[in-house]
Amino acid sequence: MVSNFRRSLKGYHFVLLFTLMCPFAGYAQPDSQTATKALEPPASWVDPVTGHKVVRITREPGSASFYFNVNSYTRDGREMVYTTPDGISVIDLSTWKTRSVVQGKVHTIVVGHKTQSVFYIKPDEGALYVTNVDTGEARKLATVPKRGSIDSVNADETLAAGTYIEGEGGQDYGGGHRGQQAQSLEQPRNKGEMMQQRLAAHLPLVLFSIDLRTGAMKTLLHSTDWVNHLLFSSTDPQLLMYCHEGPWQKVDRIWTIHTDGTHNVLIHKRTMLMEIAGHEFWGSDGKTIWYDWQTPKGEDFWLAGYNLDTGKRTAYHMQRNEWSIHFNVSADGTLFCGDGGDPGQVAHAPDGEWLYLFRPEMKPGDGINTSDFIQPGVFHAERLVNMSKHNYRLEPNVSFTPDQKWVIFRSNMYGPTYVFAVEVAKNGGRTGGE
């Protein structure tokens, strides 16, 4: 991790030295605009190792794409919403042109599945807002409960869900869904310690829904566990996924519940000591949950899937270097992607600092098989981007564009964070050079 941080600073060394020496050499220091331009990453390049074209699609230092499992694409599939230090902007996925839609410090929740809208929290008001990205019309929808958060909006945009801590006791550990863009995008150095402490605190917590038309709140669950990572299905407005948060080996993590408070179901029940499952996300059908599965932790690596309608379970195997902090799936379910990881991550991969494209292959056999069995497969990996200059305290958070032609990610490989896109087809499906 330290070596990655040093690599990420290389681009600054000459500029910093020059700036410090300028007054003594009798030269005027460059103005901020000149300095920013000097440090600005290239607009595009072809990765010399992988042959895939990479484009920097944002211009604002500190801009970022959404958390990997939170929808950032407009309903018409033409634009992507992203965050900047000054608010929320959208980018045209065909031209890469950007425009601002929300000004001010906000926490993004999700882009609507029904309308051309982005939902977000205004922290200074403690309120949930929605803005139409086409017209700019903004409305206040709900108030965030005391010691609470609002973390997800359902498929038909009638309900939001969140949690709050009951009473006044116990320390406030922060919280909210990882999709809410924090002031700092990087992982805290004491994250492991914080997670242990929060899990052990057993603070009384309520999982709730709120009707965005009437403001009526409904309690779905009382718990003294740490409930987090709420995410509605993209197609079923009555279906909510949530997690029992904490060190993954110490919790049964992935659950679903209906918005009437019924059908509280554990999605993956471990059968092995130190088995872990997490970083869950919905497939585009809104019925399949995919998640990182390790048997045991740090030793054997799968991306597992569970279809809530059929009960079918699938698991694709991968090699240690191919394990990724986050995975994602294309709209048609035929391709997967991953953002890799440095040697300090759970896989301790010696050569895992890549963005990956995965082509899944099932492995049918003639042995005993039943409907209860996990159906096995493998991932065939293709490297997309060399991430060796990226500091993985900032998670890249990959996602496919709706047309499946690009994988979007955030990176600090040139110092400040920007949003990039890598083309899925090598050299754009063309032959010859650029």
C-alpha positions in Angstrom: 0.0 0.0 0.0 2.9 2.4 0.9 4.6 1.6 -2.4 1.4 2.4 -4.3 1.0 5.7 -2.5 4.6 6.6 -3.4 4.0 5.7 -7.0 0.8 7.8 -7.1 2.9 10.8 -5.9 5.6 10.5 -8.6 3.8 12.9 -10.9 4.0 15.7 -8.3 7.7 15.4 -7.4 9.1 17.6 -10.2 6.3 20.2 -10.0 6.7 20.5 -6.2 10.5 20.8 -6.4 10.2 23.5 -9.1 7.6 25.4 -7.1 9.7 25.4 -4.0 12.8 26.5 -5.9 11.2 29.3 -8.0 11.4 32.1 -5.5 15.1 31.5 -4.9 15.9 31.2 -8.6 14.3 34.6 -9.3 11.4 33.1 -11.3 7.7 33.9 -10.8 5.7 30.9 -9.4 3.2 29.5 -11.9 -0.4 30.5 -11.3 -2.9 27.9 -10.2 -4.4 27.5 -13.6 -1.0 26.8 -15.2 -0.1 24.4 -12.4 -3.4 22.5 -12.7 -2.9 22.2 -16.4 0.6 20.9 -15.9 -0.6 18.1 -13.6 -3.7 17.3 -15.7 -3.8 13.7 -16.9 -3.9 12.9 -20.6 -7.4 13.0 -22.2 -6.9 9.5 -23.7 -4.3 6.8 -24.3 -4.0 3.2 -25.3 -2.8 1.0 -22.5 0.6 -0.3 -23.8 0.2 -3.7 -22.0 -3.5 -4.4 -22.7 -4.2 -2.6 -26.0 -7.4 -1.1 -24.6 -8.2 2.6 -25.1 -8.7 4.6 -21.9 -10.4 8.0 -21.8 -10.5 10.5 -19.0 -14.1 11.6 -19.0 -14.2 14.2 -16.2 -12.2 17.4 -16.0 -12.6 18.3 -12.4 -9.9 17.2 -9.9 -11.7 15.3 -7.1 -14.5 14.2 -9.4 -15.8 10.6 -8.8 -18.1 7.9 -10.2 -20.7 6.3 -7.9 -20.1 3.3 -5.7 -20.0 0.2 -7.8 -23.5 -1.2 -7.0 -25.4 2.1 -7.1 -27.1 3.1 -10.3 -25.5 6.2 -11.9 -27.0 6.0 -15.4 -30.1 7.8 -16.5 -33.2 5.9 -17.5 -32.6 6.6 -21.2 -29.1 5.2 -21.0 -27.6 8.3 -22.5 -25.9 10.0 -19.5 -24.0 9.1 -16.4 -24.3 11.1 -13.2 -21.1 11.8 -11.2 -19.9 13.9 -8.3 -17.6 16.9 -8.1 -16.2 18.8 -5.2 -18.9 21.4 -6.0 -21.9 19.2 -6.5 -23.4 16.8 -9.0 -22.8 16.8 -12.8 -23.8 14.6 -15.7 -21.8 13.4 -18.7 -23.1 12.5 -22.2 -21.9 9.0 -22.8 -21.7 9.6 -26.6 -19.8 12.8 -26.6 -18.2 13.0 -23.1 -19.6 16.5 -22.7 -20.5 17.4 -19.1 -22.8 19.8 -17.3 -23.6 20.7 -13.7 -27.1 19.8 -12.3 -26.7 20.3 -8.6 -24.5 22.9 -6.8 -23.2 22.5 -3.3 -22.0 19.8 -0.9 -24.4 16.9 -1.2 -24.3 13.1 -0.7 -25.6 11.2 -3.7 -28.0 8.3 -3.2 -29.0 6.9 -6.7 -30.1 7.8 -10.1 -33.8 6.9 -10.6 -34.8 3.8 -12.5 -38.2 5.4 -13.5 -37.4 9.0 -14.2 -34.5 11.1 -15.4 -33.7 12.0 -11.8 -30.9 12.0 -9.2 -31.6 11.5 -5.5 -29.3 13.0 -2.9 -29.0 14.3 0.6 -28.3 17.9 1.6 -26.3 17.4 4.8 -26.8 21.0 6.0 -30.5 20.5 5.9 -30.6 16.8 6.8 -33.0 16.2 3.9 -33.5 14.0 0.9 -33.9 15.9 -2.5 -34.5 14.9 -6.1 -33.4 16.8 -9.2 -34.5 16.2 -12.7 -31.3 16.0 -14.7 -33.0 17.3 -17.9 -34.9 20.2 -16.5 -33.0 21.0 -13.3 -36.2 21.0 -11.3 -35.5 20.2 -7.6 -37.8 19.0 -4.8 -37.4 18.2 -1.2 -38.8 14.7 -0.5 -38.1 13.8 3.1 -36.2 14.6 6.3 -33.4 12.3 7.4 -34.1 10.9 10.9 -31.9 12.0 13.8 -28.9 9.7 14.1 -29.9 8.2 10.8 -29.5 8.0 7.1 -31.5 7.5 3.9 -29.7 5.1 1.7 -31.7 3.8 -1.3 -34.8 4.6 -3.4 -36.9 1.9 -4.9 -37.6 1.0 -8.6 -40.8 3.1 -9.0 -39.4 6.0 -6.9 -42.2 5.8 -4.3 -40.2 4.6 -1.3 -36.8 5.3 0.3 -35.1 3.2 2.9 -32.7 3.9 5.7 -31.6 3.3 9.2 -31.4 5.2 12.4 -30.0 4.5 15.9 -32.6 4.6 18.7 -32.1 6.8 21.7 -29.0 8.8 22.7 -26.6 6.1 23.9 -23.5 4.9 22.3 -21.0 6.6 20.0 -22.0 7.8 16.6 -19.7 5.9 14.1 -20.9 7.8 11.0 -22.7 5.5 8.6 -24.9 5.6 5.6 -24.6 3.7 2.4 -21.2 3.6 0.6 -23.1 5.1 -2.3 -23.3 8.4 -0.5 -20.3 10.2 -1.7 -18.3 11.2 1.4 -16.0 14.3 1.6 -13.1 11.9 1.5 -13.3 9.1 -1.1 -10.4 7.1 0.3 -10.7 4.3 2.9 -9.7 5.4 6.4 -6.5 3.8 7.7 -8.3 2.6 10.8 -11.3 1.0 8.9 -10.7 -2.5 10.3 -10.6 -1.2 13.9 -13.7 0.9 13.4 -15.7 -2.0 11.9 -14.8 -4.2 14.9 -15.8 -1.5 17.4 -19.1 -0.7 15.6 -20.1 -4.4 15.4 -19.4 -4.9 19.1 -21.4 -1.8 20.1 -24.8 -3.5 19.5 -26.6 -0.1 19.2 -30.4 -0.4 18.9 -31.2 0.3 15.3 -34.3 0.6 13.1 -34.5 -0.3 9.4 -37.3 1.8 8.0 -39.0 2.8 4.8 -40.5 6.2 4.0 -43.2 6.9 1.5 -42.0 9.7 -0.8 -45.6 10.7 -1.6 -47.0 11.0 1.9 -43.9 11.1 4.2 -45.3 8.1 6.2 -42.5 6.0 7.8 -42.7 2.3 8.4 -40.5 0.2 10.6 -39.2 -2.9 8.8 -36.8 -4.3 11.3 -35.5 -3.7 14.9 -31.9 -4.9 15.5 -28.9 -4.5 17.7 -26.7 -5.6 14.8 -25.1 -3.1 12.5 -27.4 -2.9 9.5 -26.0 -1.1 6.4 -25.6 -1.2 2.6 -29.3 -0.9 1.8 -30.1 -1.4 -1.9 -33.5 -1.8 -3.5 -34.0 -4.1 -6.5 -33.8 -2.2 -9.8 -37.1 -3.8 -11.0 -39.1 -4.9 -7.9 -40.2 -1.9 -5.9 -41.1 -4.1 -2.9 -37.7 -5.8 -2.6 -34.9 -4.4 -0.5 -31.4 -6.0 0.0 -29.4 -5.1 3.1 -26.4 -6.3 5.1 -25.4 -7.2 8.6 -22.2 -5.2 8.5 -18.9 -5.9 10.2 -15.8 -8.1 9.5 -17.3 -10.5 7.0 -16.2 -13.7 8.8 -18.1 -12.6 11.9 -21.5 -11.9 10.3 -24.2 -13.5 8.1 -24.0 -10.6 5.8 -26.5 -10.6 2.8 -30.3 -10.4 3.4 -33.4 -9.3 1.6 -36.7 -8.1 3.1 -40.0 -7.0 1.6 -41.2 -3.4 2.2 -44.1 -4.7 4.3 -41.6 -6.1 6.7 -42.1 -9.7 5.8 -39.8 -12.3 4.1 -36.6 -11.4 6.0 -34.3 -13.9 4.3 -30.6 -14.7 4.6 -29.2 -15.1 1.1 -26.0 -17.0 1.8 -25.5 -19.3 4.8 -21.9 -20.2 5.4 -20.9 -23.9 5.8 -17.2 -23.4 6.5 -15.1 -21.6 9.1 -13.7 -18.3 7.8 -15.9 -18.5 4.7 -16.9 -15.0 3.6 -19.5 -13.4 1.3 -19.9 -9.7 0.5 -19.8 -6.7 -1.8 -23.1 -7.8 -3.1 -24.9 -6.2 -6.1 -28.1 -6.7 -8.2 -28.0 -8.0 -11.7 -29.9 -5.9 -14.2 -32.9 -8.2 -13.9 -33.4 -7.1 -10.3 -33.8 -10.7 -9.3 -30.2 -12.0 -9.2 -27.8 -11.1 -6.4 -24.1 -11.4 -7.1 -21.4 -11.4 -4.5 -17.7 -12.0 -3.7 -17.5 -15.5 -2.1 -14.3 -16.9 -0.6 -13.8 -20.4 0.7 -12.1 -19.7 3.1 -11.2 -16.0 3.3 -8.2 -15.1 1.3 -7.6 -18.5 -0.2 -10.1 -19.5 -2.8 -12.1 -17.0 -4.9 -15.5 -17.1 -6.6 -18.2 -14.7 -7.8 -21.4 -16.3 -6.7 -25.0 -15.6 -7.9 -28.4 -16.4 -6.5 -31.6 -16.0 -8.4 -34.5 -15.2 -6.0 -37.2 -16.4 -8.4 -35.7 -19.8 -9.2 -33.4 -20.4 -6.3 -30.6 -21.3 -8.7 -27.1 -20.7 -7.4 -24.1 -20.1 -9.7 -20.4 -19.7 -8.8 -17.6 -18.6 -11.1 -14.1 -19.4 -10.0 -11.1 -17.1 -10.6 -7.4 -17.0 -9.8 -5.8 -15.1 -6.9 -4.5 -12.3 -9.2 -7.9 -11.9 -10.8 -9.8 -11.3 -7.5 -11.2 -7.8 -7.3 -12.5 -5.5 -4.6 -15.6 -5.0 -6.6 -17.2 -6.8 -9.5 -20.0 -5.8 -11.8 -22.1 -7.3 -14.6 -23.2 -6.1 -18.0 -26.9 -5.3 -18.8 -27.3 -8.6 -20.7 -25.5 -10.7 -18.2 -22.8 -12.0 -20.6 -19.8 -10.1 -19.3 -18.4 -9.2 -15.9 -15.7 -6.8 -14.8 -13.5 -6.3 -11.7 -11.3 -3.5 -10.3 -8.4 -5.7 -9.0 -6.5 -5.0 -5.9 -3.1 -4.4 -4.5 -1.1 -6.9 -2.3 -2.5 -5.3 0.8 -6.0 -6.5 0.0 -7.6 -9.7 1.3 -6.4 -11.8 -1.7 -2.7 -10.6 -1.2 -2.4 -10.9 -4.9 1.2 -10.4 -6.1 0.0 -9.1 -9.5 -3.5 -8.0 -9.1 -3.3 -4.3 -9.9 -5.4 -4.4 -13.1 -8.9 -3.7 -14.2 -10.4 -6.9 -15.6 -13.0 -8.1 -18.1 -14.4 -11.5 -17.4 -16.1 -13.9 -19.8 -18.0 -16.5 -17.8 -18.1 -20.2 -18.8 -20.2 -22.8 -17.1 -18.6 -26.2 -16.4 -21.4 -28.8 -16.9 -20.6 -32.4 -16.0 -22.1 -35.9 -16.0 -21.9 -36.4 -12.2 -24.7 -36.3 -9.6 -26.5 -33.0 -9.8 -29.7 -31.6 -8.2 -31.5 -28.3 -8.2 -30.0 -27.6 -4.8 -26.4 -27.8 -6.1 -24.4 -24.7 -6.9 -23.7 -24.8 -10.6 -20.0 -24.1 -11.1 -18.2 -22.1 -13.8 -15.0 -20.2 -14.4 -14.0 -16.7 -15.4 -11.8 -16.2 -18.4 -10.0 -12.9 -17.5 -8.7 -10.2 -19.9 -6.7 -7.3 -18.5 -8.2 -3.9 -19.4 -6.0 -1.3 -17.6 -2.7 -1.3 -15.8 -3.5 0.1 -12.3 0.0 -0.2 -10.8 0.2 3.6 -10.3 -3.2 3.7 -8.6 -3.4 4.0 -4.8 -6.0 1.4 -3.8 -7.1 3.2 -0.7 -9.3 4.8 -3.3 -11.5 1.9 -4.7 -11.9 2.1 -8.5 -15.6 0.9 -8.4 -16.1 -0.4 -11.9 -19.4 -0.5 -13.8 -20.5 -1.1 -17.4 -22.1 1.7 -19.4 -25.7 0.7 -20.6 -24.4 0.0 -24.1 -21.7 -2.3 -22.6 -19.0 -0.6 -24.7 -17.1 1.0 -21.8 -16.2 0.2 -18.2 -16.3 3.2 -16.0 -13.9 3.6 -13.0 -12.4 6.3 -10.8 -8.6 6.5 -10.3 -5.9 8.6 -8.7 -3.1 7.2 -10.9 -2.2 10.8 -11.9 -2.6 12.3 -8.4 -6.1 13.8 -8.0 -9.2 11.6 -8.5 -10.9 11.6 -11.9 -13.4 9.4 -13.7 -12.1 7.3 -16.6 -13.6 4.9 -19.1 -11.9 1.9 -20.8 -13.2 0.5 -24.0 -14.3 -3.1 -23.8 -13.3 -3.9 -27.3 -9.6 -3.9 -27.8 -8.7 -1.0 -30.0 -12.4 -0.3 -30.4 -12.7 -3.5 -32.5 -10.6 -1.9 -35.1 -7.4 -3.1 -36.7 -4.2 -1.0 -36.8 -3.2 1.9 -34.7 -5.0 4.9 -33.4 
